[in-house]
Amino acid sequence: MARITMKTAPSNTVEELFPAFLSAATARGVKDKTLDTYKQHFRAISKRLNVTAPINRLNKSDLDNMILKMREEQLSASSINSYTRTLKDFFSRCNEEGYTTLNIKLFKAPETVKEVYTDR
């Protein structure tokens, strides 16, 4: 009787998979300026997320902590939103390839209450 062995999940890191993401984006016809933006976002994300850890070990808590660090560093809401948009696109590709099932919601800044003045 043949022996059954369990297949282990891929243990590629975010750092290893990001160049493949860029290649796939190039194949889809993404403009060079957008690719440069993706690279810049990756550098910013790398400062706040361990991109050398296996992607299958990342979890929602890691992503929440990354966003928390960005907020503590007082990055603008639009910057954080851009970084999460890039990660969302990256994770979608990784999900298609079977590396992870992780996803991230786009960052939306908490709304501030604005006072309205009237001339009554």
Protein Blocks (a to p, Z undefined) as FASTA:
>chain_A
ZZdddddddfbdfklmmmmmmmmmmmnopafklmmmmmmmmmmmmmmpcfkbcfklgcfk
lmmmmmmmmmmnopafklmmmmmmmmmmmmmmmmmnopaccdcdddddddddddddddZZ
